[in-house]
Amino acid sequence: VVEVDNLLELRQQAADNTTIYHVTGEVILTHQHGQRNQKYFQDATAAMLVDDNAGTITTTYNLYDGVTGLTGRLTVFNQLLQFVPTEDPGAATSQDNTIEPLLITIADLTPDHQAMLIRINDVEFTGTQTTFAPSVSYPIEDPTGTSIFRTPAASAALDYFNTPIPQEPTDVILLVGQFNADMQVFARSLADFFPDGLPAYTVTFNVIDE
């Protein structure tokens, strides 16, 4: 077993589908769904998609739980790096953590952002489709470039399946994928769409000189 400190170090290892890696640091769950029991984890250094088709991880986790001791093998599927667990890491080691989505543009997307929680502003769906459906690629653009919004399979059971596609530019929180040379993104839920922009707050400070 090869020990690594964090997800960035894990991503730098050989994806030979043989070597067993053990992540000693805590990672935070940013999303999970029913397609192949996939889970997305992130720490301060990078992010990783855990592809658990065998159901090896049996512990139930809530969004933003901290998990310590991810153990498994690295594989590559159409240039998307994936982690296949070989054991259940056990109970969460923390709860209610915060992962701030990285504000980025489509033009800035690279393979280094795989599995990362990001935010892109002014996303416009440019295809002819009017409703979200499973396993569909939707062309999108922002002021900097174009990409693909790729929905997971029906087994993911995301709450925006069969709901209308935004018709105006929309701020969206997304997870990053890749299919061969194409960078792809998808939203976790309806709560990740902000048609009026992400919430802003006015804060007034009354400063008193000591």
Disulfide bonds with the S-S distance in Angstrom:
none
